[in-house]
Amino acid sequence: MSARAVLVTGTDTEVGKTVVSCALVRGFVAQGLRTAAMKPIASGAVRTPEGLRNPDALELLGAANVRAAYPLVNPYCFEPPISPHIAADEAKITIDLSLIAHNLTELCQGADWVVVEGVGGWLAPVTATQSVADLAGALGVPVVLVVGLKLGCLNHAQLTRAGIRARGARFAGWIANHLDPQMARVEENLASLAALLGEPPLARVPHMPAGTPAPALKDAAAALALRV
């Protein structure tokens, strides 16, 4: 692959992977880099004249400055908002990780960076026998962890970090996303996360109303450029 790429995973579903992925894409774009995005597996889509379309995948496409056909960016798209391995089984579709790896290679041909957003958390099933962790292995790219700041995040972050380490995946860093505006002792929790994960966050994304795009994470993108 001619480009560099990262896979964005999270401590759980609904922790802001799309927000952070789009912000990273915009961060690379702000540096003048050709940046593509990918949401290889998505559940929860609407029917359009062009076929099923997932809102997160469309948001990623809108943030990127490397244009690509939708099926290349989101090869597996399912209508019901359920676990993708169940949705794929109901649709009689087999998710092939090698196809996703092929699409990533295609995207890399015309880009400097590709940001790949996972689905669910690190061990979320994508087939009956494979998870996001297997997807990361098939792609062979470093992993960025989104930690949703809420009660329980210390446990979830450590479990996910341990899972990434156990699979031998390269850990590129973590990003804090302020999910709960009422969370108590935010700074203390951030300090604990930095100590427990062994490093400070690449970035902190503030709590924002639903639908508000996160600012371009230029500093985080620059840090990743040095690590990946």
N, C-alpha and C positions, 0 to 999 in steps of 0.2 A: 504494500500500500504506500502511495506517495504522500499521503496526509497523516497527521497524527489524530488519534481519536480517544475518547473516554466514554465509559458507560456510567450513567448517573443512576444510582439505586437509592433506596430510602430505608429508614427504620421501620416503615409500615406503608400501607396505602394511604393516600390522602395526606401526605406530609409536605407536599409542595415540590415534587420532582419536576413537574412541567414548568412551574414558575422559575425554579433554579436553572433548569436546562435552557429555557429561553433566555434567561438573564446571562448565562454563560455564552450562549450563541451571540447575543448582542455585544457582550464584552469582547469576543474575538473580532466581530465585525468592526467595532469601534477602533480596533488596532489596525484596520485596513487589511485584514486577513480574509481570504475566501473561506467561508464557513457554511457547512451543510449540517443538517440535522436529520435525525432518524428516530422514529417510534416504531420499532419492528413489529411489536405485538400490542394491540389495543382492543379493549372491550368497552362497549358503550359507544355506539355510533348511530348516526342518522342516515336515512336513505335519501339519496340525491339522484338526479338524472345520470350522474357519472358513476354512481355506485355508493357503497357505504363509505362514510367519512367520519372520522373521529375528531372531536374538537381539539384535543391535545396535539394530535399530529398536525392539524391545520395551523395551530398556533406556532408550532415549531417551524413549519414551512414558512410562515409569515415573518419569523424573526431572522431566518437565514438569508444570506445574500447569494448563495449558490442555489439556483432553481433546479428542481428535479421533479420527475413525474411522481404523482402520489403513490402508486403501487411500489415504487422503488423505496420510498421513505417509510411506508406502512404496508408491508406485504401481507400481514395478517390482521384483519379488521373484522370485529364481530359486533353484532347489533346489541345483544343484551349486556348490561353492565355487571357481569359476573366473572368469576375466575376464568381466565382464558382457556385453561385446559378443559373445563366443562363446556364452554362456548364452542370450542373447536370440535369436541366430541359430538355435540348436538348438531353442528353444521356439517359433520362428516368430513372434516378437514384435518389433515395431519400437519402439524407445525414442524417444519424442517429447519433446524438451526444452520445447516450448511447453506441453505438458500439465503438466510439472513446475512451470513458471513459474505456470500457472493455480492449481495446488494451493497453491503458496506464497502467492499472493494471497489464497486462501481462508483459509489459516491466519492470515494477517496481520490479518484482519478482527476477530478476537477476542483479539488478543495485543498486548503491548507490544514483545516481542522474539521472534524465531524463529531458532533455531540449526539450520543445515542442515549435515549431515555428508556430505562427498563419499565417493567410493569410490576405493581405491588412492591413487596419487599424482596430481600435477597434470596429467600427460599420460596418465594411464590411459585407454585407449579405453572409451567407453560405446556407441559405434556404430562401424561400419566407417570412418567419416570424422570422428567427433567425439570429444572427450575431456572430462575434467573441466574443463579450461580453457574449453571451449565452454559447458559447463553454467553456469559462473560468469558468462560473458558473457550467456547467456540469462536468468539470474536478475537480473543487474545489481546484485549485492551485494558488499560488501567481503570480502576473504579473510583468514582467520586461518591461519597456518602452524604445524603441529605438527612440531617437530624431535625425532626420536627420538635420544636421546643414546647413541651407540655409535660405534665406530671407523668412520670414513667420513662422519660426519654433517657435517663442515665442507664437504666437496664436495657432498653431497646438498642441504644447505641453500642453498648459493650457486646451484646449478643451478636449484632450484625457485624461489628468489627472482627469478632472472633470467627464468625462464619467466613468472612472474606479471607482471613488469614489461613483458616483450615483448608480452603480450596486452593491456596497458593496463588491467589490473584494479587496483582500489584495494587496497593492502596495509594491513591493519588492525593487523598486528603478529604476533609469533610466541610460541609457548609451548614450553618445554623439557620433554620427558618422559624421565625417567631409565629407560631400557630395561635397560641392562646394569649390574647392581650391582657388577660387577668392573671397570668402565671405569676406566682409568688417567687421571690428570690431568683430572678432571672440571671443576674450577674454571678451569683454564687453557683448556680447550675452550670453556667458557661465555664466558669473556672474549674468545676469538677469534671466536666466533659473534656476540657483541654488536658487535664491531668490523666484522666482515665484512658483517653484515646492517644495520648502521647504527643499531642501537638495542638496548637491553637487552630481555630477554624480558618479556612481560606477566605471566608466572607460571612457576614451576618446579614440576612435579609429581614427587614423590619416587617411587622404585621401590617397588612394592607387589606382594604376592603376587597371582597371577591370581585374578580374581573380586572383588578388593577395590575398592570404589568410591573414586574420588578425592574428596578434600574439595571442598566448594563453592569455586569460584574467585571469591570476592566482589571481591577487588581487581582481578582481570583484567576482570571484568564491568563494574566501575565505570570502569576505564580505557577499555574499548570504548565505553561510553556517552558519553564525551567525544570519542571519535575518529570514531564512525560517525554 
